[in-house]
């Protein structure tokens, strides 16, 4: 996949946490975590990037470039 989209909310089952962790650490593609209430605005005003300076972080940012360009 080019992008993993997951819903996240309070009271998620433990399996949901395992799926999220597997996507974040094993998918090698950008992961968009959407609050259970949906996205408040599109295009997004603010995007947060977890950055460790590694090749995986750079690949994820490059892959998400079109989304990043839309943010305020």
Helices and strands as residue ranges (DSSP letters): E 3-8, H 14-26, E 30-35, H 55-63, H 65-70
